[in-house]
Structures are given as structure tokens and as C-alpha cells.
Amino acid sequence: MKVILLERIEKLGFIGDIADVKSGFARNFLLPQKKALRSTAANLDYFATKKAEIEANNLKLKEGAEKVASKMTDVSLILVRNASESGMLFGSIRGNDICESLADKGFKISKSQVKMASPIKTIGNHVVTIVLHPEVTVNVGIRVITVQEQEIDTKLSTTEATQGENDNQATEA
């Protein structure tokens, strides 16, 4: 089935391109999500009249996504999970977990915007791609630690804070 793309779709094309896709993909995804129109004479005429408006709307959305992306460049997440001694998690970290952590930091991201090759199943550092707009992506660093590591980090940070206060009090006296 031939469709006219109304937005950039990875591995398919850009706005205004006519793509030949499987009918199920068009009927179940592209058309209901309003990402494409059937390639008919009437729709080609409609697209020709609305092309400037569609491109302007896309540019506006892209600029908004770029602003959010500039704020997200320094974001890194620390997720605490239970794990075995070999470093394998009891369970896994999925898109929902990342969305919730980003929401705690003030970013509203949907699960479909989180692109992961596979769920995270080990402790350590990982990188996840967030697709804010078809043309704007951000890589977010994720550090997965165990509950024991979190307790150690908490103890270290409290002792460093008390030492800093003691040092300040000593210099003031």
C-alpha cells in the first residue's frame, strides 16, 4: 500500500515522501496514528495544500523537543534494584522504570519514547536513547546499583557532610 508520510519515520522517509508499506502496517499504525495518508489523488491534492502548514507544525514541535533535549543532556539516573552476587538483577529495568525516574526529575516522557535494544538485566552503567521527536534524540546515562551499594553511598555522603560541618566549625573557632 502506498502512503504519503505526514512526519519523518525512521527507515521509511521524510514528510511528503510516498512510501510503499505493508497494508497491515499502514492500517494498524500509520493511518490511526495520523502519521500518513493513503496515496490517492484526493489526498495528494490535500497534502499539496497543507504541506506548508504540516512542515511549520513539525518545525515547531522539533524546536520544543530541542529545548527539552538541551535540558536533558546532563541528566543521569540512578536506579536501585536487588541483584545477585554475580550482578544479575532480580527482574529487569524497562521503559516504564525509566519514564518514572525521568518524571521524578521533571521530564514527562512516554514509554514509547524510550528506545532500548533489550531490558537492562545487570548492574552497572548503561545508556538509553530517548526519542523526543523523530529528528531529536537524547542519550541518558543510567547507573544501576544494588541496595547494598546505595546504603554504602548514603553512609559515605553523611560522613562527608558531617566532616565538612566539623571542618567549617573548626575554621570558625
C-alpha positions as CSV (number, residue, x, y, z in Angstrom):
1,M,0.0,0.0,0.0
2,K,1.3,3.4,-0.9
3,V,1.1,6.2,1.7
4,I,2.1,9.8,2.0
5,L,4.1,10.4,5.1
6,L,3.0,13.3,7.4
7,E,6.1,13.1,9.6
8,R,9.6,11.6,9.5
9,I,9.5,7.9,10.2
10,E,12.8,6.2,10.7
11,K,13.8,3.7,7.9
12,L,10.8,4.9,5.9
13,G,11.1,8.5,4.8
14,F,10.5,12.2,5.5
15,I,7.4,14.4,5.3
16,G,5.8,14.3,1.9
17,D,7.5,11.1,0.8
18,I,5.4,8.4,-0.8
19,A,6.3,5.1,0.8
20,D,5.3,1.6,-0.2
21,V,4.5,-0.2,3.1
22,K,2.7,-3.4,4.0
23,S,-1.1,-2.8,4.3
24,G,-1.2,-4.1,7.9
25,F,1.5,-1.6,9.0
26,A,-0.5,1.2,7.3
27,R,-3.9,0.2,8.6
28,N,-2.8,-0.6,12.2
29,F,-0.1,2.0,12.8
30,L,0.5,4.8,10.3
31,L,-3.1,5.7,9.5
32,P,-4.6,5.5,13.0
33,Q,-1.6,7.5,14.5
34,K,-2.1,10.1,11.7
35,K,1.5,9.6,10.6
36,A,0.4,9.0,7.0
37,L,-2.4,9.3,4.4
38,R,-3.3,6.8,1.8
39,S,-1.8,7.8,-1.5
40,T,-4.9,8.8,-3.5
41,A,-5.4,11.7,-5.9
42,A,-7.6,13.5,-3.4
43,N,-5.1,13.0,-0.6
44,L,-2.2,14.2,-2.8
45,D,-4.1,17.4,-3.5
46,Y,-4.9,17.8,0.2
47,F,-1.3,17.3,1.1
48,A,-0.2,19.8,-1.5
49,T,-2.4,22.5,0.0
50,K,-1.5,21.7,3.6
51,K,2.2,20.9,3.1
52,A,3.5,24.3,4.4
53,E,1.2,24.1,7.5
54,I,2.3,20.5,8.2
55,E,6.0,21.4,7.9
56,A,5.6,24.5,10.1
57,N,3.9,22.5,12.8
58,N,6.6,19.9,12.6
59,L,9.3,22.6,12.9
60,K,7.5,24.0,16.0
61,L,7.4,20.5,17.6
62,K,11.0,19.9,16.7
63,E,12.1,23.2,18.4
64,G,10.2,22.3,21.5
65,A,11.9,18.9,21.6
66,E,15.3,20.5,21.1
67,K,14.7,22.7,24.1
68,V,13.8,19.7,26.2
69,A,16.8,17.8,24.8
70,S,19.2,20.7,25.8
71,K,17.9,20.3,29.4
72,M,18.2,16.5,29.3
73,T,21.8,16.4,28.1
74,D,23.2,16.4,31.7
75,V,20.6,14.0,33.1
76,S,21.8,10.7,34.5
77,L,19.6,8.3,36.5
78,I,20.5,6.1,39.4
79,L,18.2,3.1,39.8
80,V,18.4,0.9,42.8
81,R,17.5,-2.8,42.4
82,N,18.1,-6.1,44.1
83,A,20.7,-8.2,42.4
84,S,22.5,-11.5,42.8
85,E,26.2,-11.5,43.8
86,S,27.1,-12.1,40.1
87,G,25.4,-8.7,39.2
88,M,22.3,-10.1,37.6
89,L,19.1,-8.2,38.6
90,F,16.2,-9.9,40.1
91,G,13.8,-8.7,37.4
92,S,14.8,-6.1,34.8
93,I,14.6,-2.4,34.1
94,R,12.2,-1.5,31.3
95,G,10.9,1.7,29.7
96,N,8.3,2.3,32.4
97,D,11.0,2.4,35.1
98,I,13.0,4.9,33.1
99,C,9.9,7.1,32.5
100,E,9.1,7.1,36.2
101,S,12.7,8.1,37.1
102,L,12.6,10.9,34.5
103,A,9.3,12.1,35.8
104,D,10.9,12.4,39.3
105,K,13.5,14.7,37.6
106,G,10.7,16.8,36.0
107,F,10.6,15.3,32.5
108,K,7.4,13.9,31.1
109,I,8.3,11.1,28.7
110,S,6.1,8.3,27.5
111,K,7.1,4.6,27.4
112,S,7.1,4.6,23.6
113,Q,9.8,7.3,23.5
114,V,12.3,5.1,25.4
115,K,14.3,3.1,22.9
116,M,16.1,0.1,24.4
117,A,17.6,-2.9,22.5
118,S,16.7,-5.1,25.4
119,P,15.7,-4.7,29.0
120,I,18.5,-3.9,31.4
121,K,19.3,-7.0,33.5
122,T,22.7,-6.2,35.0
123,I,24.1,-3.7,37.5
124,G,26.5,-1.1,36.1
125,N,26.3,1.8,33.7
126,H,24.0,1.8,30.7
127,V,22.9,4.2,28.0
128,V,19.3,4.5,26.8
129,T,18.1,6.6,23.9
130,I,15.1,8.9,24.4
131,V,13.3,9.9,21.2
132,L,11.7,13.3,21.9
133,H,10.8,13.9,18.2
134,P,11.5,11.8,15.1
135,E,14.5,14.1,14.4
136,V,15.6,14.7,18.1
137,T,17.1,12.1,20.3
138,V,18.9,12.2,23.6
139,N,21.1,9.6,25.3
140,V,20.5,9.2,29.0
141,G,23.1,7.5,31.3
142,I,21.7,5.0,33.7
143,R,23.6,3.7,36.7
144,V,22.1,0.6,38.2
145,I,23.2,-0.1,41.7
146,T,22.2,-2.6,44.4
147,V,20.5,-1.8,47.7
148,Q,23.8,-2.5,49.5
149,E,25.7,0.0,47.3
150,Q,23.0,2.6,48.0
151,E,23.5,2.1,51.7
152,I,27.2,2.5,51.4
153,D,26.8,5.7,49.3
154,T,24.4,7.1,51.9
155,K,26.8,6.4,54.7
156,L,29.7,8.0,52.8
157,S,27.7,11.1,51.9
158,T,26.5,11.5,55.5
159,T,30.0,11.1,56.9
160,E,31.4,13.6,54.3
161,A,28.7,16.1,55.2
162,T,29.4,15.8,59.0
163,Q,33.1,16.1,58.3
164,G,32.5,19.2,56.2
165,E,30.4,20.7,59.0
166,N,33.1,19.9,61.6
167,D,35.8,21.4,59.4
168,N,33.7,24.6,59.0
169,Q,33.1,24.8,62.8
170,A,36.9,24.3,63.4
171,T,37.8,27.1,61.0
172,E,35.2,29.5,62.5
173,A,36.6,28.9,66.0
